[in-house]
């Protein structure tokens, strides 16, 4: 699943698109990768890269 904002004005000189992509790397895991683009989506910079794991008892 991909969630993405419109090109939003951050300050007087910066416009930015933010994107979060969710991956299913395994049965009990989810990866969440966050990126930003300041050039209308031509290139992306990673903001965060997280992995969630199901808690085992």
PDB file of N, H, CA, C and O in Angstrom:
ATOM      1  N   UNK A   1       0.849  -1.156   0.000  1.00  0.00           N
ATOM      2  CA  UNK A   1       0.000   0.000   0.000  1.00  0.00           C
ATOM      3  C   UNK A   1       0.906   1.234   0.000  1.00  0.00           C
ATOM      4  O   UNK A   1       1.921   1.272   0.694  1.00  0.00           O
ATOM      5  N   UNK A   2       0.520   2.247  -0.793  1.00  0.00           N
ATOM      6  H   UNK A   2      -0.305   2.216  -1.357  1.00  0.00           H
ATOM      7  CA  UNK A   2       1.267   3.500  -0.860  1.00  0.00           C
ATOM      8  C   UNK A   2       0.333   4.648  -0.509  1.00  0.00           C
ATOM      9  O   UNK A   2      -0.744   4.783  -1.089  1.00  0.00           O
ATOM     10  N   UNK A   3       0.753   5.473   0.445  1.00  0.00           N
ATOM     11  H   UNK A   3       1.628   5.363   0.916  1.00  0.00           H
ATOM     12  CA  UNK A   3       0.042   6.696   0.813  1.00  0.00           C
ATOM     13  C   UNK A   3       0.933   7.870   0.447  1.00  0.00           C
ATOM     14  O   UNK A   3       2.110   7.895   0.807  1.00  0.00           O
ATOM     15  N   UNK A   4       0.378   8.846  -0.270  1.00  0.00           N
ATOM     16  H   UNK A   4      -0.578   8.826  -0.562  1.00  0.00           H
ATOM     17  CA  UNK A   4       1.184   9.960  -0.746  1.00  0.00           C
ATOM     18  C   UNK A   4       0.403  11.262  -0.645  1.00  0.00           C
ATOM     19  O   UNK A   4      -0.788  11.312  -0.955  1.00  0.00           O
ATOM     20  N   UNK A   5       1.094  12.327  -0.203  1.00  0.00           N
ATOM     21  H   UNK A   5       2.061  12.287   0.048  1.00  0.00           H
ATOM     22  CA  UNK A   5       0.467  13.641  -0.129  1.00  0.00           C
ATOM     23  C   UNK A   5       0.579  14.347  -1.477  1.00  0.00           C
ATOM     24  O   UNK A   5       1.310  13.908  -2.365  1.00  0.00           O
ATOM     25  N   UNK A   6      -0.146  15.425  -1.612  1.00  0.00           N
ATOM     26  H   UNK A   6      -0.740  15.782  -0.892  1.00  0.00           H
ATOM     27  CA  UNK A   6       0.043  16.327  -2.748  1.00  0.00           C
ATOM     28  C   UNK A   6       1.340  17.096  -2.518  1.00  0.00           C
ATOM     29  O   UNK A   6       1.939  16.999  -1.447  1.00  0.00           O
ATOM     30  N   UNK A   7       1.768  17.850  -3.505  1.00  0.00           N
ATOM     31  H   UNK A   7       1.281  17.929  -4.375  1.00  0.00           H
ATOM     32  CA  UNK A   7       2.949  18.693  -3.362  1.00  0.00           C
ATOM     33  C   UNK A   7       2.561  19.867  -2.463  1.00  0.00           C
ATOM     34  O   UNK A   7       1.849  20.774  -2.893  1.00  0.00           O
ATOM     35  N   UNK A   8       3.031  19.846  -1.213  1.00  0.00           N
ATOM     36  H   UNK A   8       3.609  19.109  -0.863  1.00  0.00           H
ATOM     37  CA  UNK A   8       2.618  20.826  -0.206  1.00  0.00           C
ATOM     38  C   UNK A   8       3.732  21.818   0.092  1.00  0.00           C
ATOM     39  O   UNK A   8       4.910  21.464   0.078  1.00  0.00           O
ATOM     40  N   UNK A   9       3.353  23.057   0.361  1.00  0.00           N
ATOM     41  H   UNK A   9       2.395  23.345   0.372  1.00  0.00           H
ATOM     42  CA  UNK A   9       4.327  24.085   0.708  1.00  0.00           C
ATOM     43  C   UNK A   9       4.715  23.941   2.173  1.00  0.00           C
ATOM     44  O   UNK A   9       3.865  24.033   3.059  1.00  0.00           O
ATOM     45  N   UNK A  10       6.000  23.716   2.424  1.00  0.00           N
ATOM     46  H   UNK A  10       6.690  23.641   1.705  1.00  0.00           H
ATOM     47  CA  UNK A  10       6.527  23.522   3.777  1.00  0.00           C
ATOM     48  C   UNK A  10       6.916  24.868   4.395  1.00  0.00           C
ATOM     49  O   UNK A  10       6.631  25.123   5.565  1.00  0.00           O
ATOM     50  N   UNK A  11       7.565  25.724   3.610  1.00  0.00           N
ATOM     51  H   UNK A  11       7.797  25.518   2.659  1.00  0.00           H
ATOM     52  CA  UNK A  11       7.925  27.071   4.051  1.00  0.00           C
ATOM     53  C   UNK A  11       7.959  27.979   2.818  1.00  0.00           C
ATOM     54  O   UNK A  11       7.426  27.607   1.773  1.00  0.00           O
ATOM     55  N   UNK A  12       8.569  29.150   2.916  1.00  0.00           N
ATOM     56  H   UNK A  12       9.002  29.453   3.765  1.00  0.00           H
ATOM     57  CA  UNK A  12       8.570  30.111   1.804  1.00  0.00           C
ATOM     58  C   UNK A  12       9.243  29.580   0.538  1.00  0.00           C
ATOM     59  O   UNK A  12       8.888  29.986  -0.568  1.00  0.00           O
ATOM     60  N   UNK A  13      10.206  28.682   0.692  1.00  0.00           N
ATOM     61  H   UNK A  13      10.495  28.352   1.590  1.00  0.00           H
ATOM     62  CA  UNK A  13      10.980  28.225  -0.472  1.00  0.00           C
ATOM     63  C   UNK A  13      10.881  26.729  -0.749  1.00  0.00           C
ATOM     64  O   UNK A  13      11.372  26.272  -1.782  1.00  0.00           O
ATOM     65  N   UNK A  14      10.265  25.955   0.137  1.00  0.00           N
ATOM     66  H   UNK A  14       9.867  26.326   0.976  1.00  0.00           H
ATOM     67  CA  UNK A  14      10.273  24.500  -0.011  1.00  0.00           C
ATOM     68  C   UNK A  14       8.872  23.928  -0.234  1.00  0.00           C
ATOM     69  O   UNK A  14       7.951  24.163   0.548  1.00  0.00           O
ATOM     70  N   UNK A  15       8.746  23.181  -1.309  1.00  0.00           N
ATOM     71  H   UNK A  15       9.495  22.989  -1.943  1.00  0.00           H
ATOM     72  CA  UNK A  15       7.552  22.386  -1.589  1.00  0.00           C
ATOM     73  C   UNK A  15       7.973  20.931  -1.489  1.00  0.00           C
ATOM     74  O   UNK A  15       9.083  20.579  -1.889  1.00  0.00           O
ATOM     75  N   UNK A  16       7.098  20.078  -0.960  1.00  0.00           N
ATOM     76  H   UNK A  16       6.196  20.364  -0.636  1.00  0.00           H
ATOM     77  CA  UNK A  16       7.507  18.701  -0.705  1.00  0.00           C
ATOM     78  C   UNK A  16       6.338  17.734  -0.846  1.00  0.00           C
ATOM     79  O   UNK A  16       5.204  18.041  -0.477  1.00  0.00           O
ATOM     80  N   UNK A  17       6.644  16.558  -1.389  1.00  0.00           N
ATOM     81  H   UNK A  17       7.565  16.308  -1.688  1.00  0.00           H
ATOM     82  CA  UNK A  17       5.706  15.441  -1.431  1.00  0.00           C
ATOM     83  C   UNK A  17       6.200  14.427  -0.401  1.00  0.00           C
ATOM     84  O   UNK A  17       7.397  14.154  -0.316  1.00  0.00           O
ATOM     85  N   UNK A  18       5.281  13.878   0.373  1.00  0.00           N
ATOM     86  H   UNK A  18       4.309  14.100   0.303  1.00  0.00           H
ATOM     87  CA  UNK A  18       5.636  12.844   1.350  1.00  0.00           C
ATOM     88  C   UNK A  18       4.941  11.550   0.956  1.00  0.00           C
ATOM     89  O   UNK A  18       3.787  11.547   0.526  1.00  0.00           O
ATOM     90  N   UNK A  19       5.673  10.448   1.113  1.00  0.00           N
ATOM     91  H   UNK A  19       6.610  10.450   1.463  1.00  0.00           H
ATOM     92  CA  UNK A  19       5.136   9.152   0.703  1.00  0.00           C
ATOM     93  C   UNK A  19       5.485   8.088   1.737  1.00  0.00           C
ATOM     94  O   UNK A  19       6.610   8.041   2.234  1.00  0.00           O
ATOM     95  N   UNK A  20       4.516   7.236   2.056  1.00  0.00           N
ATOM     96  H   UNK A  20       3.602   7.274   1.652  1.00  0.00           H
ATOM     97  CA  UNK A  20       4.754   6.074   2.910  1.00  0.00           C
ATOM     98  C   UNK A  20       4.344   4.834   2.121  1.00  0.00           C
ATOM     99  O   UNK A  20       3.239   4.762   1.583  1.00  0.00           O
ATOM    100  N   UNK A  21       5.247   3.866   2.061  1.00  0.00           N
ATOM    101  H   UNK A  21       6.144   3.924   2.498  1.00  0.00           H
ATOM    102  CA  UNK A  21       4.977   2.609   1.376  1.00  0.00           C
ATOM    103  C   UNK A  21       5.040   1.491   2.403  1.00  0.00           C
ATOM    104  O   UNK A  21       5.987   1.407   3.185  1.00  0.00           O
ATOM    105  N   UNK A  22       4.027   0.633   2.396  1.00  0.00           N
ATOM    106  H   UNK A  22       3.257   0.702   1.761  1.00  0.00           H
ATOM    107  CA  UNK A  22       3.958  -0.509   3.304  1.00  0.00           C
ATOM    108  C   UNK A  22       4.195  -1.785   2.506  1.00  0.00           C
ATOM    109  O   UNK A  22       3.592  -1.986   1.452  1.00  0.00           O
ATOM    110  N   UNK A  23       5.070  -2.643   3.012  1.00  0.00           N
ATOM    111  H   UNK A  23       5.560  -2.479   3.868  1.00  0.00           H
ATOM    112  CA  UNK A  23       5.415  -3.907   2.366  1.00  0.00           C
ATOM    113  C   UNK A  23       5.057  -5.058   3.305  1.00  0.00           C
ATOM    114  O   UNK A  23       4.972  -4.878   4.520  1.00  0.00           O
ATOM    115  N   UNK A  24       4.852  -6.224   2.734  1.00  0.00           N
ATOM    116  H   UNK A  24       4.921  -6.370   1.747  1.00  0.00           H
ATOM    117  CA  UNK A  24       4.574  -7.436   3.501  1.00  0.00           C
ATOM    118  C   UNK A  24       5.731  -8.413   3.273  1.00  0.00           C
ATOM    119  O   UNK A  24       5.634  -9.286   2.410  1.00  0.00           O
ATOM    120  N   UNK A  25       6.837  -8.278   4.043  1.00  0.00           N
ATOM    121  H   UNK A  25       6.916  -7.569   4.744  1.00  0.00           H
ATOM    122  CA  UNK A  25       7.999  -9.133   3.809  1.00  0.00           C
ATOM    123  C   UNK A  25       7.874 -10.543   4.392  1.00  0.00           C
ATOM    124  O   UNK A  25       8.724 -11.395   4.133  1.00  0.00           O
ATOM    125  N   UNK A  26       6.839 -10.793   5.162  1.00  0.00           N
ATOM    126  H   UNK A  26       6.148 -10.101   5.372  1.00  0.00           H
ATOM    127  CA  UNK A  26       6.678 -12.118   5.759  1.00  0.00           C
ATOM    128  C   UNK A  26       5.363 -12.229   6.500  1.00  0.00           C
ATOM    129  O   UNK A  26       4.610 -11.260   6.598  1.00  0.00           O
ATOM    130  N   UNK A  27       5.094 -13.395   7.012  1.00  0.00           N
ATOM    131  H   UNK A  27       5.706 -14.182   6.932  1.00  0.00           H
ATOM    132  CA  UNK A  27       3.818 -13.678   7.657  1.00  0.00           C
ATOM    133  C   UNK A  27       3.561 -12.765   8.854  1.00  0.00           C
ATOM    134  O   UNK A  27       2.437 -12.296   9.037  1.00  0.00           O
ATOM    135  N   UNK A  28       4.566 -12.510   9.656  1.00  0.00           N
ATOM    136  H   UNK A  28       5.479 -12.892   9.507  1.00  0.00           H
ATOM    137  CA  UNK A  28       4.382 -11.744  10.889  1.00  0.00           C
ATOM    138  C   UNK A  28       5.134 -10.419  10.895  1.00  0.00           C
ATOM    139  O   UNK A  28       5.508  -9.919  11.956  1.00  0.00           O
ATOM    140  N   UNK A  29       5.357  -9.847   9.704  1.00  0.00           N
ATOM    141  H   UNK A  29       5.053 -10.253   8.843  1.00  0.00           H
ATOM    142  CA  UNK A  29       6.116  -8.603   9.613  1.00  0.00           C
ATOM    143  C   UNK A  29       5.439  -7.634   8.654  1.00  0.00           C
ATOM    144  O   UNK A  29       4.742  -8.034   7.721  1.00  0.00           O
ATOM    145  N   UNK A  30       5.665  -6.334   8.911  1.00  0.00           N
ATOM    146  H   UNK A  30       6.231  -6.009   9.669  1.00  0.00           H
ATOM    147  CA  UNK A  30       5.266  -5.267   7.994  1.00  0.00           C
ATOM    148  C   UNK A  30       6.405  -4.265   7.951  1.00  0.00           C
ATOM    149  O   UNK A  30       6.956  -3.898   8.989  1.00  0.00           O
ATOM    150  N   UNK A  31       6.760  -3.822   6.747  1.00  0.00           N
ATOM    151  H   UNK A  31       6.313  -4.121   5.904  1.00  0.00           H
ATOM    152  CA  UNK A  31       7.790  -2.788   6.586  1.00  0.00           C
ATOM    153  C   UNK A  31       7.097  -1.486   6.190  1.00  0.00           C
ATOM    154  O   UNK A  31       6.227  -1.479   5.319  1.00  0.00           O
ATOM    155  N   UNK A  32       7.487  -0.383   6.835  1.00  0.00           N
ATOM    156  H   UNK A  32       8.193  -0.388   7.543  1.00  0.00           H
ATOM    157  CA  UNK A  32       6.963   0.944   6.532  1.00  0.00           C
ATOM    158  C   UNK A  32       8.130   1.829   6.116  1.00  0.00           C
ATOM    159  O   UNK A  32       9.032   2.089   6.913  1.00  0.00           O
ATOM    160  N   UNK A  33       8.114   2.291   4.873  1.00  0.00           N
ATOM    161  H   UNK A  33       7.382   2.079   4.225  1.00  0.00           H
ATOM    162  CA  UNK A  33       9.212   3.089   4.322  1.00  0.00           C
ATOM    163  C   UNK A  33       8.688   4.483   4.002  1.00  0.00           C
ATOM    164  O   UNK A  33       7.787   4.626   3.174  1.00  0.00           O
ATOM    165  N   UNK A  34       9.235   5.513   4.643  1.00  0.00           N
ATOM    166  H   UNK A  34       9.967   5.397   5.315  1.00  0.00           H
ATOM    167  CA  UNK A  34       8.827   6.893   4.428  1.00  0.00           C
ATOM    168  C   UNK A  34       9.846   7.647   3.595  1.00  0.00           C
ATOM    169  O   UNK A  34      11.052   7.532   3.813  1.00  0.00           O
ATOM    170  N   UNK A  35       9.344   8.429   2.628  1.00  0.00           N
ATOM    171  H   UNK A  35       8.364   8.523   2.451  1.00  0.00           H
ATOM    172  CA  UNK A  35      10.221   9.182   1.741  1.00  0.00           C
ATOM    173  C   UNK A  35       9.664  10.582   1.512  1.00  0.00           C
ATOM    174  O   UNK A  35       8.468  10.826   1.676  1.00  0.00           O
ATOM    175  N   UNK A  36      10.562  11.502   1.129  1.00  0.00           N
ATOM    176  H   UNK A  36      11.533  11.303   0.996  1.00  0.00           H
ATOM    177  CA  UNK A  36      10.151  12.845   0.735  1.00  0.00           C
ATOM    178  C   UNK A  36      10.805  13.200  -0.591  1.00  0.00           C
ATOM    179  O   UNK A  36      11.889  12.717  -0.917  1.00  0.00           O
ATOM    180  N   UNK A  37      10.119  14.062  -1.354  1.00  0.00           N
ATOM    181  H   UNK A  37       9.238  14.454  -1.089  1.00  0.00           H
ATOM    182  CA  UNK A  37      10.656  14.561  -2.613  1.00  0.00           C
ATOM    183  C   UNK A  37      10.449  16.063  -2.663  1.00  0.00           C
ATOM    184  O   UNK A  37       9.354  16.558  -2.396  1.00  0.00           O
ATOM    185  N   UNK A  38      11.503  16.784  -3.004  1.00  0.00           N
ATOM    186  H   UNK A  38      12.393  16.382  -3.220  1.00  0.00           H
ATOM    187  CA  UNK A  38      11.435  18.238  -3.129  1.00  0.00           C
ATOM    188  C   UNK A  38      11.499  18.682  -4.590  1.00  0.00           C
ATOM    189  O   UNK A  38      11.587  19.876  -4.878  1.00  0.00           O
ATOM    190  N   UNK A  39      11.455  17.706  -5.519  1.00  0.00           N
ATOM    191  H   UNK A  39      11.383  16.737  -5.286  1.00  0.00           H
ATOM    192  CA  UNK A  39      11.499  18.052  -6.941  1.00  0.00           C
ATOM    193  C   UNK A  39      10.351  17.386  -7.706  1.00  0.00           C
ATOM    194  O   UNK A  39      10.526  16.873  -8.811  1.00  0.00           O
ATOM    195  N   UNK A  40       9.180  17.413  -7.080  1.00  0.00           N
ATOM    196  H   UNK A  40       9.038  17.829  -6.182  1.00  0.00           H
ATOM    197  CA  UNK A  40       7.943  16.929  -7.688  1.00  0.00           C
ATOM    198  C   UNK A  40       7.988  15.445  -8.046  1.00  0.00           C
ATOM    199  O   UNK A  40       7.400  15.024  -9.042  1.00  0.00           O
ATOM    200  N   UNK A  41       8.687  14.656  -7.231  1.00  0.00           N
ATOM    201  H   UNK A  41       9.165  14.998  -6.422  1.00  0.00           H
ATOM    202  CA  UNK A  41       8.693  13.202  -7.400  1.00  0.00           C
ATOM    203  C   UNK A  41       9.762  12.648  -8.323  1.00  0.00           C
ATOM    204  O   UNK A  41       9.756  11.452  -8.617  1.00  0.00           O
ATOM    205  N   UNK A  42      10.672  13.478  -8.785  1.00  0.00           N
ATOM    206  H   UNK A  42      10.676  14.449  -8.547  1.00  0.00           H
ATOM    207  CA  UNK A  42      11.741  12.979  -9.662  1.00  0.00           C
ATOM    208  C   UNK A  42      12.730  12.119  -8.884  1.00  0.00           C
ATOM    209  O   UNK A  42      13.168  11.074  -9.366  1.00  0.00           O
ATOM    210  N   UNK A  43      13.080  12.563  -7.676  1.00  0.00           N
ATOM    211  H   UNK A  43      12.725  13.411  -7.284  1.00  0.00           H
ATOM    212  CA  UNK A  43      13.964  11.788  -6.797  1.00  0.00           C
ATOM    213  C   UNK A  43      13.369  11.785  -5.394  1.00  0.00           C
ATOM    214  O   UNK A  43      12.612  12.681  -5.021  1.00  0.00           O
ATOM    215  N   UNK A  44      13.727  10.760  -4.627  1.00  0.00           N
ATOM    216  H   UNK A  44      14.343  10.033  -4.930  1.00  0.00           H
ATOM    217  CA  UNK A  44      13.175  10.577  -3.284  1.00  0.00           C
ATOM    218  C   UNK A  44      14.297  10.380  -2.285  1.00  0.00           C
ATOM    219  O   UNK A  44      15.329   9.789  -2.603  1.00  0.00           O
ATOM    220  N   UNK A  45      14.088  10.888  -1.054  1.00  0.00           N
ATOM    221  H   UNK A  45      13.250  11.368  -0.796  1.00  0.00           H
ATOM    222  CA  UNK A  45      15.027  10.720   0.054  1.00  0.00           C
ATOM    223  C   UNK A  45      14.302   9.975   1.170  1.00  0.00           C
ATOM    224  O   UNK A  45      13.192  10.347   1.550  1.00  0.00           O
ATOM    225  N   UNK A  46      14.926   8.933   1.690  1.00  0.00           N
ATOM    226  H   UNK A  46      15.828   8.631   1.381  1.00  0.00           H
ATOM    227  CA  UNK A  46      14.333   8.155   2.782  1.00  0.00           C
ATOM    228  C   UNK A  46      14.301   8.973   4.067  1.00  0.00           C
ATOM    229  O   UNK A  46      15.315   9.523   4.497  1.00  0.00           O
ATOM    230  N   UNK A  47      13.114   9.045   4.672  1.00  0.00           N
ATOM    231  H   UNK A  47      12.290   8.598   4.322  1.00  0.00           H
ATOM    232  CA  UNK A  47      12.946   9.704   5.968  1.00  0.00           C
ATOM    233  C   UNK A  47      13.032   8.699   7.101  1.00  0.00           C
ATOM    234  O   UNK A  47      13.618   8.974   8.149  1.00  0.00           O
ATOM    235  N   UNK A  48      12.442   7.529   6.881  1.00  0.00           N
ATOM    236  H   UNK A  48      11.966   7.306   6.030  1.00  0.00           H
ATOM    237  CA  UNK A  48      12.492   6.455   7.863  1.00  0.00           C
ATOM    238  C   UNK A  48      12.247   5.134   7.155  1.00  0.00           C
ATOM    239  O   UNK A  48      11.657   5.091   6.076  1.00  0.00           O
ATOM    240  N   UNK A  49      12.711   4.053   7.780  1.00  0.00           N
ATOM    241  H   UNK A  49      13.191   4.088   8.656  1.00  0.00           H
ATOM    242  CA  UNK A  49      12.524   2.702   7.257  1.00  0.00           C
ATOM    243  C   UNK A  49      12.331   1.794   8.470  1.00  0.00           C
ATOM    244  O   UNK A  49      13.294   1.445   9.153  1.00  0.00           O
ATOM    245  N   UNK A  50      11.092   1.419   8.729  1.00  0.00           N
ATOM    246  H   UNK A  50      10.310   1.702   8.175  1.00  0.00           H
ATOM    247  CA  UNK A  50      10.739   0.690   9.949  1.00  0.00           C
ATOM    248  C   UNK A  50      10.251  -0.714   9.635  1.00  0.00           C
ATOM    249  O   UNK A  50       9.700  -0.968   8.564  1.00  0.00           O
ATOM    250  N   UNK A  51      10.459  -1.619  10.578  1.00  0.00           N
ATOM    251  H   UNK A  51      10.906  -1.413  11.448  1.00  0.00           H
ATOM    252  CA  UNK A  51       9.897  -2.970  10.461  1.00  0.00           C
ATOM    253  C   UNK A  51       9.136  -3.283  11.744  1.00  0.00           C
ATOM    254  O   UNK A  51       9.659  -3.144  12.850  1.00  0.00           O
ATOM    255  N   UNK A  52       7.902  -3.705  11.570  1.00  0.00           N
ATOM    256  H   UNK A  52       7.477  -3.818  10.672  1.00  0.00           H
ATOM    257  CA  UNK A  52       7.050  -4.102  12.703  1.00  0.00           C
ATOM    258  C   UNK A  52       6.953  -5.618  12.691  1.00  0.00           C
ATOM    259  O   UNK A  52       6.781  -6.233  11.639  1.00  0.00           O
ATOM    260  N   UNK A  53       7.065  -6.215  13.874  1.00  0.00           N
ATOM    261  H   UNK A  53       7.205  -5.716  14.729  1.00  0.00           H
ATOM    262  CA  UNK A  53       6.963  -7.671  14.009  1.00  0.00           C
ATOM    263  C   UNK A  53       5.897  -8.017  15.022  1.00  0.00           C
ATOM    264  O   UNK A  53       5.762  -7.369  16.060  1.00  0.00           O
ATOM    265  N   UNK A  54       5.139  -9.057  14.699  1.00  0.00           N
ATOM    266  H   UNK A  54       5.248  -9.584  13.856  1.00  0.00           H
ATOM    267  CA  UNK A  54       4.122  -9.532  15.625  1.00  0.00           C
ATOM    268  C   UNK A  54       4.784 -10.037  16.895  1.00  0.00           C
ATOM    269  O   UNK A  54       5.760 -10.786  16.842  1.00  0.00           O
ATOM    270  N   UNK A  55       4.248  -9.623  18.040  1.00  0.00           N
ATOM    271  H   UNK A  55       3.455  -9.015  18.083  1.00  0.00           H
ATOM    272  CA  UNK A  55       4.784 -10.052  19.326  1.00  0.00           C
ATOM    273  C   UNK A  55       4.430 -11.525  19.549  1.00  0.00           C
ATOM    274  O   UNK A  55       3.287 -11.948  19.370  1.00  0.00           O
ATOM    275  N   UNK A  56       5.445 -12.283  19.943  1.00  0.00           N
ATOM    276  H   UNK A  56       6.373 -11.939  20.088  1.00  0.00           H
ATOM    277  CA  UNK A  56       5.201 -13.693  20.257  1.00  0.00           C
ATOM    278  C   UNK A  56       5.082 -13.857  21.761  1.00  0.00           C
ATOM    279  O   UNK A  56       5.727 -13.140  22.526  1.00  0.00           O
ATOM    280  N   UNK A  57       4.278 -14.777  22.169  1.00  0.00           N
ATOM    281  H   UNK A  57       3.754 -15.360  21.548  1.00  0.00           H
ATOM    282  CA  UNK A  57       4.050 -14.977  23.612  1.00  0.00           C
ATOM    283  C   UNK A  57       4.927 -16.056  24.167  1.00  0.00           C
ATOM    284  O   UNK A  57       4.863 -16.350  25.361  1.00  0.00           O
TER     285      UNK A  57
END
